Amino acid sequence: MIRGFGSSSRGQSALQSHHVSGGGLPIPFNIPSVLHNLLFEDVGIEFDSKQEDMIETLVFSTYALQKMREKYGPKEQELKTKLFHDPDNETLKKEYEELQLDFFDANHHFKDLVTTIGDMLTLEQYTKLLQFSNIPT
C-alpha cells in the first residue's frame, strides 16, 4: 500500500498555474480544475481504499512532475541554446533527445494514472466531482 508516504494534507496544489500533463487527459480530467479538485480539495466524496491509494499516488506524481520540470527545465533551455549555436553536434542532440524522452515518459505515466483513477470512479463520484467543479452534469 502507498498509504503513509504522502502528506495527509491535500490543500497544497502543484496544479495552480498550469496543467501538469500538458493535455491529452481523459474527460473530465482534461479540465484542469476537475483534476485539481480531485487531488487537492475536500470534494466530499467517499473513496474506497484503492481509490485513496491511487489519489495519493497521483498527488505524488503531480509533485514529481513539477519537481522534474523545475530541475530539468533550465537544462533543457541550455541544451536548446547550445543546439542553436551548434546544430550539428551529435552529442548535444542525443542529450536533448534523452531529456525529451524522460519528459515524455513521465507525462505518459501520469496520464496512465489519471486514466486508472478515472476507471475506478463511480457515476455518483463523478457527478459529485463535477458539481463541486461547477460543471453542469
A tleap script that builds the chain and sets N, CA, C and O, in Angstrom:
source leaprc.protein.ff14SB
mol = sequence {
  NMET ILE ARG GLY PHE GLY SER SER SER ARG
  GLY GLN SER ALA LEU GLN SER HIE HIE VAL
  SER GLY GLY GLY LEU PRO ILE PRO PHE ASN
  ILE PRO SER VAL LEU HIE ASN LEU LEU PHE
  GLU ASP VAL GLY ILE GLU PHE ASP SER LYS
  GLN GLU ASP MET ILE GLU THR LEU VAL PHE
  SER THR TYR ALA LEU GLN LYS MET ARG GLU
  LYS TYR GLY PRO LYS GLU GLN GLU LEU LYS
  THR LYS LEU PHE HIE ASP PRO ASP ASN GLU
  THR LEU LYS LYS GLU TYR GLU GLU LEU GLN
  LEU ASP PHE PHE ASP ALA ASN HIE HIE PHE
  LYS ASP LEU VAL THR THR ILE GLY ASP MET
  LEU THR LEU GLU GLN TYR THR LYS LEU LEU
  GLN PHE SER ASN ILE PRO CTHR
}
set mol.1.N position { 0.827 -1.176 0.000 }
set mol.1.CA position { 0.000 0.000 0.000 }
set mol.1.C position { 0.878 1.249 0.000 }
set mol.1.O position { 1.990 1.244 0.527 }
set mol.2.N position { 0.374 2.276 -0.579 }
set mol.2.CA position { 1.075 3.538 -0.682 }
set mol.2.C position { 0.835 4.393 0.556 }
set mol.2.O position { 1.642 5.271 0.864 }
set mol.3.N position { -0.232 4.157 1.250 }
set mol.3.CA position { -0.651 4.979 2.377 }
set mol.3.C position { 0.505 5.198 3.340 }
set mol.3.O position { 1.229 4.267 3.693 }
set mol.4.N position { 0.663 6.461 3.759 }
set mol.4.CA position { 1.705 6.774 4.724 }
set mol.4.C position { 2.913 7.454 4.116 }
set mol.4.O position { 3.710 8.053 4.837 }
set mol.5.N position { 3.067 7.373 2.795 }
set mol.5.CA position { 4.212 8.001 2.172 }
set mol.5.C position { 3.960 9.453 1.824 }
set mol.5.O position { 4.905 10.224 1.658 }
set mol.6.N position { 2.702 9.834 1.711 }
set mol.6.CA position { 2.363 11.211 1.352 }
set mol.6.C position { 1.871 11.975 2.552 }
set mol.6.O position { 1.665 11.422 3.632 }
set mol.7.N position { 1.690 13.243 2.340 }
set mol.7.CA position { 1.150 14.097 3.381 }
set mol.7.C position { -0.351 13.878 3.486 }
set mol.7.O position { -1.015 13.586 2.492 }
set mol.8.N position { -0.873 14.018 4.679 }
set mol.8.CA position { -2.311 13.865 4.832 }
set mol.8.C position { -3.047 15.115 4.394 }
set mol.8.O position { -4.263 15.082 4.203 }
set mol.9.N position { -2.340 16.205 4.234 }
set mol.9.CA position { -2.955 17.452 3.780 }
set mol.9.C position { -3.016 17.470 2.273 }
set mol.9.O position { -2.002 17.310 1.594 }
set mol.10.N position { -4.233 17.669 1.746 }
set mol.10.CA position { -4.384 17.741 0.300 }
set mol.10.C position { -4.649 19.172 -0.133 }
set mol.10.O position { -5.104 19.399 -1.254 }
set mol.11.N position { -4.373 20.141 0.732 }
set mol.11.CA position { -4.695 21.525 0.437 }
set mol.11.C position { -3.697 22.218 -0.478 }
set mol.11.O position { -4.051 23.194 -1.140 }
set mol.12.N position { -2.471 21.742 -0.530 }
set mol.12.CA position { -1.476 22.385 -1.370 }
set mol.12.C position { -1.650 21.916 -2.795 }
set mol.12.O position { -2.116 20.805 -3.045 }
set mol.13.N position { -1.270 22.775 -3.728 }
set mol.13.CA position { -1.506 22.436 -5.121 }
set mol.13.C position { -0.286 22.650 -5.989 }
set mol.13.O position { 0.365 23.693 -5.933 }
set mol.14.N position { 0.010 21.650 -6.787 }
set mol.14.CA position { 1.046 21.787 -7.794 }
set mol.14.C position { 0.416 22.098 -9.144 }
set mol.14.O position { 1.126 22.253 -10.137 }
set mol.15.N position { -0.898 22.189 -9.189 }
set mol.15.CA position { -1.601 22.433 -10.436 }
set mol.15.C position { -2.112 23.859 -10.524 }
set mol.15.O position { -3.003 24.139 -11.325 }
set mol.16.N position { -1.584 24.751 -9.740 }
set mol.16.CA position { -2.147 26.085 -9.648 }
set mol.16.C position { -2.153 26.827 -10.969 }
set mol.16.O position { -3.197 27.339 -11.372 }
set mol.17.N position { -1.041 26.903 -11.650 }
set mol.17.CA position { -0.979 27.778 -12.810 }
set mol.17.C position { -0.832 27.045 -14.137 }
set mol.17.O position { -0.813 27.679 -15.192 }
set mol.18.N position { -0.730 25.750 -14.101 }
set mol.18.CA position { -0.584 25.035 -15.357 }
set mol.18.C position { -1.177 23.642 -15.230 }
set mol.18.O position { -1.382 23.120 -14.134 }
set mol.19.N position { -1.437 23.078 -16.359 }
set mol.19.CA position { -1.958 21.734 -16.395 }
set mol.19.C position { -0.777 20.796 -16.437 }
set mol.19.O position { 0.032 20.852 -17.363 }
set mol.20.N position { -0.671 19.943 -15.454 }
set mol.20.CA position { 0.525 19.136 -15.250 }
set mol.20.C position { 0.924 18.320 -16.466 }
set mol.20.O position { 2.095 18.313 -16.848 }
set mol.21.N position { 0.000 17.653 -17.061 }
set mol.21.CA position { 0.363 16.686 -18.081 }
set mol.21.C position { 0.566 17.280 -19.458 }
set mol.21.O position { 1.074 16.598 -20.347 }
set mol.22.N position { 0.189 18.516 -19.660 }
set mol.22.CA position { 0.305 19.096 -20.984 }
set mol.22.C position { -0.852 18.720 -21.883 }
set mol.22.O position { -0.760 18.895 -23.098 }
set mol.23.N position { -1.926 18.213 -21.333 }
set mol.23.CA position { -3.109 17.886 -22.119 }
set mol.23.C position { -3.200 16.411 -22.440 }
set mol.23.O position { -2.360 15.611 -22.027 }
set mol.24.N position { -4.224 16.070 -23.176 }
set mol.24.CA position { -4.415 14.696 -23.594 }
set mol.24.C position { -4.972 13.784 -22.525 }
set mol.24.O position { -4.920 12.562 -22.668 }
set mol.25.N position { -5.509 14.356 -21.452 }
set mol.25.CA position { -6.078 13.538 -20.380 }
set mol.25.C position { -7.512 13.146 -20.736 }
set mol.25.O position { -8.163 13.813 -21.539 }
set mol.26.N position { -7.997 12.063 -20.132 }
set mol.26.CA position { -9.375 11.653 -20.404 }
set mol.26.C position { -10.377 12.651 -19.817 }
set mol.26.O position { -10.087 13.360 -18.854 }
set mol.27.N position { -11.540 12.680 -20.417 }
set mol.27.CA position { -12.631 13.537 -19.929 }
set mol.27.C position { -13.092 12.985 -18.603 }
set mol.27.O position { -13.188 11.764 -18.490 }
set mol.28.N position { -13.379 13.763 -17.608 }
set mol.28.CA position { -13.372 15.221 -17.496 }
set mol.28.C position { -12.057 15.778 -16.974 }
set mol.28.O position { -11.975 16.967 -16.669 }
set mol.29.N position { -11.026 14.944 -16.864 }
set mol.29.CA position { -9.764 15.396 -16.265 }
set mol.29.C position { -8.949 16.268 -17.204 }
set mol.29.O position { -7.898 16.782 -16.821 }
set mol.30.N position { -9.428 16.439 -18.433 }
set mol.30.CA position { -8.774 17.367 -19.340 }
set mol.30.C position { -9.089 18.814 -18.966 }
set mol.30.O position { -8.517 19.741 -19.537 }
set mol.31.N position { -9.997 19.008 -18.010 }
set mol.31.CA position { -10.280 20.326 -17.444 }
set mol.31.C position { -9.448 20.434 -16.167 }
set mol.31.O position { -9.704 19.720 -15.197 }
set mol.32.N position { -8.452 21.325 -16.162 }
set mol.32.CA position { -7.524 21.374 -15.024 }
set mol.32.C position { -8.187 21.497 -13.661 }
set mol.32.O position { -7.710 20.909 -12.691 }
set mol.33.N position { -9.279 22.250 -13.569 }
set mol.33.CA position { -9.908 22.431 -12.256 }
set mol.33.C position { -10.491 21.127 -11.721 }
set mol.33.O position { -10.525 20.921 -10.508 }
set mol.34.N position { -10.949 20.250 -12.603 }
set mol.34.CA position { -11.522 18.973 -12.162 }
set mol.34.C position { -10.437 18.106 -11.537 }
set mol.34.O position { -10.631 17.543 -10.460 }
set mol.35.N position { -9.303 17.999 -12.206 }
set mol.35.CA position { -8.200 17.197 -11.676 }
set mol.35.C position { -7.679 17.821 -10.385 }
set mol.35.O position { -7.403 17.109 -9.419 }
set mol.36.N position { -7.544 19.131 -10.364 }
set mol.36.CA position { -7.096 19.826 -9.150 }
set mol.36.C position { -8.043 19.537 -7.988 }
set mol.36.O position { -7.598 19.221 -6.884 }
set mol.37.N position { -9.330 19.643 -8.232 }
set mol.37.CA position { -10.311 19.406 -7.165 }
set mol.37.C position { -10.242 17.976 -6.648 }
set mol.37.O position { -10.337 17.742 -5.443 }
set mol.38.N position { -10.079 17.030 -7.548 }
set mol.38.CA position { -9.989 15.632 -7.128 }
set mol.38.C position { -8.767 15.410 -6.242 }
set mol.38.O position { -8.839 14.704 -5.236 }
set mol.39.N position { -7.656 16.012 -6.620 }
set mol.39.CA position { -6.403 15.737 -5.923 }
set mol.39.C position { -6.177 16.591 -4.679 }
set mol.39.O position { -5.557 16.127 -3.722 }
set mol.40.N position { -6.670 17.835 -4.676 }
set mol.40.CA position { -6.252 18.762 -3.631 }
set mol.40.C position { -7.382 19.394 -2.831 }
set mol.40.O position { -7.112 20.130 -1.883 }
set mol.41.N position { -8.615 19.136 -3.174 }
set mol.41.CA position { -9.732 19.742 -2.448 }
set mol.41.C position { -10.540 18.658 -1.748 }
set mol.41.O position { -10.565 17.504 -2.176 }
set mol.42.N position { -11.191 19.049 -0.678 }
set mol.42.CA position { -12.105 18.130 0.002 }
set mol.42.C position { -13.453 18.242 -0.690 }
set mol.42.O position { -14.270 19.101 -0.355 }
set mol.43.N position { -13.671 17.372 -1.648 }
set mol.43.CA position { -14.845 17.423 -2.506 }
set mol.43.C position { -16.064 16.824 -1.806 }
set mol.43.O position { -17.198 17.059 -2.222 }
set mol.44.N position { -15.832 16.063 -0.758 }
set mol.44.CA position { -16.935 15.419 -0.050 }
set mol.44.C position { -17.296 14.064 -0.635 }
set mol.44.O position { -18.392 13.554 -0.403 }
set mol.45.N position { -16.388 13.491 -1.381 }
set mol.45.CA position { -16.608 12.172 -1.975 }
set mol.45.C position { -15.972 11.122 -1.075 }
set mol.45.O position { -14.845 11.286 -0.607 }
set mol.46.N position { -16.707 10.047 -0.840 }
set mol.46.CA position { -16.146 8.910 -0.102 }
set mol.46.C position { -15.435 8.007 -1.100 }
set mol.46.O position { -16.017 7.592 -2.102 }
set mol.47.N position { -14.170 7.707 -0.816 }
set mol.47.CA position { -13.373 6.831 -1.674 }
set mol.47.C position { -13.080 5.544 -0.936 }
set mol.47.O position { -12.931 5.535 0.286 }
set mol.48.N position { -12.997 4.444 -1.693 }
set mol.48.CA position { -12.564 3.202 -1.057 }
set mol.48.C position { -11.039 3.248 -0.942 }
set mol.48.O position { -10.402 4.172 -1.446 }
set mol.49.N position { -10.465 2.256 -0.282 }
set mol.49.CA position { -9.019 2.293 -0.007 }
set mol.49.C position { -8.178 2.269 -1.285 }
set mol.49.O position { -7.130 2.913 -1.336 }
set mol.50.N position { -8.609 1.548 -2.308 }
set mol.50.CA position { -7.860 1.519 -3.570 }
set mol.50.C position { -7.888 2.888 -4.236 }
set mol.50.O position { -6.876 3.349 -4.764 }
set mol.51.N position { -9.042 3.534 -4.209 }
set mol.51.CA position { -9.146 4.861 -4.798 }
set mol.51.C position { -8.290 5.865 -4.032 }
set mol.51.O position { -7.618 6.700 -4.637 }
set mol.52.N position { -8.313 5.786 -2.708 }
set mol.52.CA position { -7.485 6.677 -1.890 }
set mol.52.C position { -6.004 6.489 -2.217 }
set mol.52.O position { -5.265 7.463 -2.360 }
set mol.53.N position { -5.584 5.244 -2.333 }
set mol.53.CA position { -4.187 4.971 -2.672 }
set mol.53.C position { -3.835 5.532 -4.047 }
set mol.53.O position { -2.751 6.083 -4.237 }
set mol.54.N position { -4.747 5.391 -5.002 }
set mol.54.CA position { -4.489 5.907 -6.348 }
set mol.54.C position { -4.420 7.431 -6.331 }
set mol.54.O position { -3.588 8.017 -7.025 }
set mol.55.N position { -5.271 8.074 -5.559 }
set mol.55.CA position { -5.230 9.531 -5.456 }
set mol.55.C position { -3.923 9.980 -4.811 }
set mol.55.O position { -3.320 10.956 -5.257 }
set mol.56.N position { -3.480 9.286 -3.774 }
set mol.56.CA position { -2.190 9.617 -3.154 }
set mol.56.C position { -1.052 9.441 -4.156 }
set mol.56.O position { -0.120 10.245 -4.186 }
set mol.57.N position { -1.124 8.409 -4.960 }
set mol.57.CA position { -0.107 8.179 -5.989 }
set mol.57.C position { -0.119 9.307 -7.010 }
set mol.57.O position { 0.937 9.777 -7.433 }
set mol.58.N position { -1.310 9.742 -7.405 }
set mol.58.CA position { -1.428 10.846 -8.349 }
set mol.58.C position { -0.895 12.154 -7.771 }
set mol.58.O position { -0.238 12.922 -8.473 }
set mol.59.N position { -1.173 12.405 -6.507 }
set mol.59.CA position { -0.644 13.611 -5.867 }
set mol.59.C position { 0.886 13.556 -5.878 }
set mol.59.O position { 1.543 14.538 -6.226 }
set mol.60.N position { 1.447 12.413 -5.497 }
set mol.60.CA position { 2.895 12.250 -5.527 }
set mol.60.C position { 3.440 12.472 -6.936 }
set mol.60.O position { 4.446 13.158 -7.116 }
set mol.61.N position { 2.777 11.891 -7.928 }
set mol.61.CA position { 3.210 12.024 -9.313 }
set mol.61.C position { 3.134 13.469 -9.786 }
set mol.61.O position { 3.990 13.923 -10.545 }
set mol.62.N position { 2.110 14.190 -9.340 }
set mol.62.CA position { 1.964 15.604 -9.688 }
set mol.62.C position { 3.152 16.405 -9.181 }
set mol.62.O position { 3.746 17.195 -9.916 }
set mol.63.N position { 3.493 16.189 -7.908 }
set mol.63.CA position { 4.642 16.891 -7.328 }
set mol.63.C position { 5.944 16.461 -7.993 }
set mol.63.O position { 6.843 17.282 -8.179 }
set mol.64.N position { 6.055 15.193 -8.348 }
set mol.64.CA position { 7.264 14.699 -9.006 }
set mol.64.C position { 7.436 15.344 -10.386 }
set mol.64.O position { 8.548 15.710 -10.767 }
set mol.65.N position { 6.331 15.482 -11.135 }
set mol.65.CA position { 6.411 16.136 -12.440 }
set mol.65.C position { 6.822 17.603 -12.293 }
set mol.65.O position { 7.628 18.112 -13.071 }
set mol.66.N position { 6.264 18.265 -11.298 }
set mol.66.CA position { 6.602 19.655 -11.066 }
set mol.66.C position { 8.094 19.789 -10.720 }
set mol.66.O position { 8.789 20.665 -11.234 }
set mol.67.N position { 8.555 18.918 -9.857 }
set mol.67.CA position { 9.967 18.941 -9.454 }
set mol.67.C position { 10.874 18.636 -10.651 }
set mol.67.O position { 11.939 19.234 -10.803 }
set mol.68.N position { 10.441 17.713 -11.485 }
set mol.68.CA position { 11.213 17.362 -12.678 }
set mol.68.C position { 11.330 18.569 -13.609 }
set mol.68.O position { 12.404 18.846 -14.144 }
set mol.69.N position { 10.219 19.283 -13.798 }
set mol.69.CA position { 10.259 20.482 -14.647 }
set mol.69.C position { 11.182 21.548 -14.061 }
set mol.69.O position { 11.935 22.194 -14.790 }
set mol.70.N position { 11.120 21.726 -12.750 }
set mol.70.CA position { 11.976 22.732 -12.097 }
set mol.70.C position { 13.448 22.358 -12.221 }
set mol.70.O position { 14.299 23.220 -12.437 }
set mol.71.N position { 13.738 21.083 -12.084 }
set mol.71.CA position { 15.124 20.630 -12.102 }
set mol.71.C position { 15.696 20.585 -13.523 }
set mol.71.O position { 16.820 21.025 -13.765 }
set mol.72.N position { 14.904 20.045 -14.459 }
set mol.72.CA position { 15.427 19.826 -15.802 }
set mol.72.C position { 15.045 20.902 -16.809 }
set mol.72.O position { 15.561 20.904 -17.926 }
set mol.73.N position { 14.155 21.814 -16.439 }
set mol.73.CA position { 13.785 22.907 -17.332 }
set mol.73.C position { 14.964 23.764 -17.739 }
set mol.73.O position { 15.160 24.020 -18.927 }
set mol.74.N position { 15.765 24.218 -16.762 }
set mol.74.CA position { 16.951 25.009 -17.130 }
set mol.74.C position { 17.941 24.224 -18.007 }
set mol.74.O position { 18.555 24.787 -18.914 }
set mol.75.N position { 18.087 22.938 -17.734 }
set mol.75.CA position { 18.978 22.098 -18.543 }
set mol.75.C position { 18.457 22.014 -19.981 }
set mol.75.O position { 19.233 22.051 -20.936 }
set mol.76.N position { 17.141 21.900 -20.121 }
set mol.76.CA position { 16.536 21.847 -21.454 }
set mol.76.C position { 16.807 23.151 -22.217 }
set mol.76.O position { 17.167 23.120 -23.394 }
set mol.77.N position { 16.634 24.288 -21.546 }
set mol.77.CA position { 16.895 25.576 -22.188 }
set mol.77.C position { 18.368 25.719 -22.587 }
set mol.77.O position { 18.698 26.235 -23.655 }
set mol.78.N position { 19.223 25.253 -21.710 }
set mol.78.CA position { 20.667 25.301 -22.008 }
set mol.78.C position { 20.993 24.466 -23.238 }
set mol.78.O position { 21.749 24.895 -24.109 }
set mol.79.N position { 20.417 23.268 -23.303 }
set mol.79.CA position { 20.661 22.402 -24.458 }
set mol.79.C position { 20.105 23.011 -25.745 }
set mol.79.O position { 20.738 22.921 -26.796 }
set mol.80.N position { 18.936 23.624 -25.668 }
set mol.80.CA position { 18.359 24.277 -26.848 }
set mol.80.C position { 19.277 25.390 -27.350 }
set mol.80.O position { 19.503 25.533 -28.552 }
set mol.81.N position { 19.797 26.166 -26.416 }
set mol.81.CA position { 20.698 27.258 -26.785 }
set mol.81.C position { 21.965 26.717 -27.434 }
set mol.81.O position { 22.412 27.219 -28.465 }
set mol.82.N position { 22.532 25.693 -26.822 }
set mol.82.CA position { 23.747 25.095 -27.389 }
set mol.82.C position { 23.476 24.498 -28.763 }
set mol.82.O position { 24.301 24.623 -29.668 }
set mol.83.N position { 22.335 23.856 -28.923 }
set mol.83.CA position { 21.989 23.283 -30.224 }
set mol.83.C position { 21.751 24.362 -31.274 }
set mol.83.O position { 22.045 24.164 -32.453 }
set mol.84.N position { 21.225 25.486 -30.850 }
set mol.84.CA position { 21.016 26.595 -31.776 }
set mol.84.C position { 22.354 27.068 -32.337 }
set mol.84.O position { 22.468 27.369 -33.525 }
set mol.85.N position { 23.361 27.130 -31.473 }
set mol.85.CA position { 24.680 27.606 -31.883 }
set mol.85.C position { 25.532 26.516 -32.536 }
set mol.85.O position { 26.468 26.818 -33.277 }
set mol.86.N position { 25.210 25.256 -32.261 }
set mol.86.CA position { 25.978 24.140 -32.826 }
set mol.86.C position { 25.012 23.018 -33.228 }
set mol.86.O position { 24.968 21.970 -32.583 }
set mol.87.N position { 24.237 23.246 -34.301 }
set mol.87.CA position { 23.178 22.294 -34.663 }
set mol.87.C position { 23.669 20.929 -35.156 }
set mol.87.O position { 22.874 19.994 -35.250 }
set mol.88.N position { 24.932 20.800 -35.465 }
set mol.88.CA position { 25.449 19.526 -35.962 }
set mol.88.C position { 26.099 18.677 -34.876 }
set mol.88.O position { 26.607 17.594 -35.166 }
set mol.89.N position { 26.091 19.140 -33.652 }
set mol.89.CA position { 26.718 18.422 -32.543 }
set mol.89.C position { 25.842 17.228 -32.148 }
set mol.89.O position { 24.782 17.393 -31.545 }
set mol.90.N position { 26.296 16.052 -32.490 }
set mol.90.CA position { 25.530 14.825 -32.234 }
set mol.90.C position { 25.389 14.519 -30.740 }
set mol.90.O position { 24.370 13.980 -30.308 }
set mol.91.N position { 26.400 14.861 -29.964 }
set mol.91.CA position { 26.334 14.631 -28.516 }
set mol.91.C position { 25.219 15.466 -27.900 }
set mol.91.O position { 24.446 14.966 -27.082 }
set mol.92.N position { 25.132 16.730 -28.288 }
set mol.92.CA position { 24.073 17.603 -27.779 }
set mol.92.C position { 22.694 17.109 -28.227 }
set mol.92.O position { 21.736 17.124 -27.454 }
set mol.93.N position { 22.610 16.675 -29.479 }
set mol.93.CA position { 21.332 16.161 -30.000 }
set mol.93.C position { 20.877 14.950 -29.192 }
set mol.93.O position { 19.705 14.836 -28.832 }
set mol.94.N position { 21.798 14.063 -28.917 }
set mol.94.CA position { 21.471 12.853 -28.169 }
set mol.94.C position { 21.063 13.190 -26.735 }
set mol.94.O position { 20.109 12.618 -26.208 }
set mol.95.N position { 21.779 14.110 -26.109 }
set mol.95.CA position { 21.466 14.520 -24.743 }
set mol.95.C position { 20.078 15.178 -24.680 }
set mol.95.O position { 19.299 14.918 -23.762 }
set mol.96.N position { 19.785 16.029 -25.665 }
set mol.96.CA position { 18.485 16.690 -25.714 }
set mol.96.C position { 17.364 15.666 -25.957 }
set mol.96.O position { 16.292 15.749 -25.357 }
set mol.97.N position { 17.627 14.727 -26.826 }
set mol.97.CA position { 16.641 13.681 -27.107 }
set mol.97.C position { 16.353 12.840 -25.863 }
set mol.97.O position { 15.200 12.498 -25.601 }
set mol.98.N position { 17.379 12.508 -25.105 }
set mol.98.CA position { 17.203 11.746 -23.863 }
set mol.98.C position { 16.347 12.514 -22.859 }
set mol.98.O position { 15.475 11.942 -22.205 }
set mol.99.N position { 16.604 13.808 -22.746 }
set mol.99.CA position { 15.835 14.645 -21.839 }
set mol.99.C position { 14.365 14.699 -22.268 }
set mol.99.O position { 13.464 14.606 -21.435 }
set mol.100.N position { 14.137 14.848 -23.558 }
set mol.100.CA position { 12.771 14.871 -24.077 }
set mol.100.C position { 12.062 13.536 -23.840 }
set mol.100.O position { 10.875 13.512 -23.514 }
set mol.101.N position { 12.773 12.450 -23.999 }
set mol.101.CA position { 12.194 11.132 -23.744 }
set mol.101.C position { 11.829 10.956 -22.266 }
set mol.101.O position { 10.805 10.353 -21.944 }
set mol.102.N position { 12.661 11.478 -21.379 }
set mol.102.CA position { 12.353 11.415 -19.947 }
set mol.102.C position { 11.077 12.187 -19.632 }
set mol.102.O position { 10.228 11.701 -18.884 }
set mol.103.N position { 10.931 13.396 -20.199 }
set mol.103.CA position { 9.714 14.184 -20.004 }
set mol.103.C position { 8.494 13.450 -20.564 }
set mol.103.O position { 7.452 13.373 -19.913 }
set mol.104.N position { 8.635 12.922 -21.760 }
set mol.104.CA position { 7.538 12.204 -22.396 }
set mol.104.C position { 7.136 10.992 -21.561 }
set mol.104.O position { 5.946 10.746 -21.359 }
set mol.105.N position { 8.101 10.248 -21.081 }
set mol.105.CA position { 7.843 9.058 -20.276 }
set mol.105.C position { 7.117 9.416 -18.977 }
set mol.105.O position { 6.152 8.753 -18.598 }
set mol.106.N position { 7.585 10.461 -18.302 }
set mol.106.CA position { 6.949 10.891 -17.048 }
set mol.106.C position { 5.510 11.330 -17.289 }
set mol.106.O position { 4.621 10.967 -16.519 }
set mol.107.N position { 5.266 12.103 -18.342 }
set mol.107.CA position { 3.903 12.529 -18.668 }
set mol.107.C position { 3.013 11.348 -19.037 }
set mol.107.O position { 1.837 11.309 -18.673 }
set mol.108.N position { 3.574 10.398 -19.751 }
set mol.108.CA position { 2.810 9.208 -20.136 }
set mol.108.C position { 2.382 8.410 -18.897 }
set mol.108.O position { 1.242 7.955 -18.812 }
set mol.109.N position { 3.284 8.245 -17.958 }
set mol.109.CA position { 2.948 7.525 -16.722 }
set mol.109.C position { 1.876 8.267 -15.931 }
set mol.109.O position { 0.969 7.648 -15.374 }
set mol.110.N position { 1.984 9.603 -15.882 }
set mol.110.CA position { 0.981 10.399 -15.187 }
set mol.110.C position { -0.393 10.216 -15.844 }
set mol.110.O position { -1.392 10.014 -15.153 }
set mol.111.N position { -0.436 10.285 -17.152 }
set mol.111.CA position { -1.703 10.116 -17.874 }
set mol.111.C position { -2.290 8.730 -17.621 }
set mol.111.O position { -3.505 8.583 -17.490 }
set mol.112.N position { -1.430 7.715 -17.552 }
set mol.112.CA position { -1.912 6.361 -17.241 }
set mol.112.C position { -2.549 6.314 -15.855 }
set mol.112.O position { -3.574 5.659 -15.667 }
set mol.113.N position { -1.951 7.002 -14.886 }
set mol.113.CA position { -2.516 7.038 -13.534 }
set mol.113.C position { -3.865 7.758 -13.519 }
set mol.113.O position { -4.798 7.325 -12.843 }
set mol.114.N position { -3.961 8.860 -14.269 }
set mol.114.CA position { -5.230 9.591 -14.341 }
set mol.114.C position { -6.300 8.713 -14.990 }
set mol.114.O position { -7.442 8.688 -14.533 }
set mol.115.N position { -5.940 8.004 -16.036 }
set mol.115.CA position { -6.879 7.105 -16.691 }
set mol.115.C position { -7.338 6.012 -15.731 }
set mol.115.O position { -8.514 5.647 -15.717 }
set mol.116.N position { -6.427 5.499 -14.944 }
set mol.116.CA position { -6.763 4.456 -13.973 }
set mol.116.C position { -7.744 4.959 -12.929 }
set mol.116.O position { -8.734 4.287 -12.642 }
set mol.117.N position { -7.485 6.145 -12.347 }
set mol.117.CA position { -8.425 6.662 -11.343 }
set mol.117.C position { -9.765 6.963 -12.006 }
set mol.117.O position { -10.814 6.787 -11.388 }
set mol.118.N position { -9.739 7.407 -13.239 }
set mol.118.CA position { -10.979 7.650 -13.967 }
set mol.118.C position { -11.803 6.388 -14.122 }
set mol.118.O position { -13.029 6.428 -14.021 }
set mol.119.N position { -11.146 5.280 -14.365 }
set mol.119.CA position { -11.836 3.995 -14.493 }
set mol.119.C position { -12.358 3.494 -13.148 }
set mol.119.O position { -13.313 2.719 -13.097 }
set mol.120.N position { -11.733 3.934 -12.070 }
set mol.120.CA position { -12.108 3.459 -10.737 }
set mol.120.C position { -13.294 4.221 -10.134 }
set mol.120.O position { -13.984 3.698 -9.259 }
set mol.121.N position { -13.532 5.445 -10.594 }
set mol.121.CA position { -14.611 6.259 -10.024 }
set mol.121.C position { -15.983 5.782 -10.492 }
set mol.121.O position { -16.151 5.309 -11.616 }
set mol.122.N position { -16.946 5.918 -9.606 }
set mol.122.CA position { -18.322 5.554 -9.945 }
set mol.122.C position { -19.038 6.770 -10.529 }
set mol.122.O position { -18.534 7.890 -10.459 }
set mol.123.N position { -20.204 6.541 -11.100 }
set mol.123.CA position { -21.009 7.620 -11.662 }
set mol.123.C position { -21.356 8.653 -10.593 }
set mol.123.O position { -21.313 9.857 -10.846 }
set mol.124.N position { -21.697 8.179 -9.405 }
set mol.124.CA position { -22.040 9.092 -8.312 }
set mol.124.C position { -20.839 9.963 -7.930 }
set mol.124.O position { -20.987 11.156 -7.664 }
set mol.125.N position { -19.651 9.353 -7.907 }
set mol.125.CA position { -18.445 10.108 -7.573 }
set mol.125.C position { -18.146 11.158 -8.639 }
set mol.125.O position { -17.796 12.294 -8.320 }
set mol.126.N position { -18.287 10.771 -9.906 }
set mol.126.CA position { -18.096 11.724 -10.997 }
set mol.126.C position { -19.080 12.886 -10.887 }
set mol.126.O position { -18.704 14.048 -11.045 }
set mol.127.N position { -20.325 12.566 -10.619 }
set mol.127.CA position { -21.357 13.594 -10.514 }
set mol.127.C position { -21.009 14.592 -9.418 }
set mol.127.O position { -21.103 15.801 -9.626 }
set mol.128.N position { -20.613 14.100 -8.270 }
set mol.128.CA position { -20.251 14.970 -7.150 }
set mol.128.C position { -19.020 15.815 -7.487 }
set mol.128.O position { -18.971 17.001 -7.161 }
set mol.129.N position { -18.030 15.204 -8.139 }
set mol.129.CA position { -16.820 15.919 -8.531 }
set mol.129.C position { -17.143 17.035 -9.518 }
set mol.129.O position { -16.639 18.149 -9.377 }
set mol.130.N position { -17.967 16.752 -10.501 }
set mol.130.CA position { -18.316 17.762 -11.496 }
set mol.130.C position { -19.151 18.882 -10.885 }
set mol.130.O position { -18.969 20.052 -11.222 }
set mol.131.N position { -20.058 18.528 -9.995 }
set mol.131.CA position { -20.849 19.556 -9.323 }
set mol.131.C position { -19.945 20.457 -8.483 }
set mol.131.O position { -20.108 21.677 -8.489 }
set mol.132.N position { -19.004 19.872 -7.771 }
set mol.132.CA position { -18.056 20.647 -6.963 }
set mol.132.C position { -17.238 21.567 -7.875 }
set mol.132.O position { -16.874 22.672 -7.474 }
set mol.133.N position { -16.947 21.115 -9.096 }
set mol.133.CA position { -16.131 21.870 -10.043 }
set mol.133.C position { -16.957 22.859 -10.861 }
set mol.133.O position { -16.439 23.482 -11.788 }
set mol.134.N position { -18.251 23.008 -10.521 }
set mol.134.CA position { -19.162 23.919 -11.220 }
set mol.134.C position { -19.316 23.578 -12.701 }
set mol.134.O position { -19.395 24.462 -13.553 }
set mol.135.N position { -19.357 22.293 -12.983 }
set mol.135.CA position { -19.579 21.832 -14.357 }
set mol.135.C position { -20.930 21.129 -14.368 }
set mol.135.O position { -21.127 20.154 -13.643 }
set mol.136.N position { -21.870 21.620 -15.193 }
set mol.136.CA position { -23.208 21.015 -15.217 }
set mol.136.C position { -23.148 19.558 -15.677 }
set mol.136.O position { -22.396 19.194 -16.581 }
set mol.137.N position { -23.956 18.757 -15.028 }
set mol.137.CA position { -23.997 17.331 -15.402 }
set mol.137.C position { -25.289 16.993 -16.117 }
set mol.137.O position { -25.498 15.843 -16.504 }
savepdb mol mol.pdb
quit
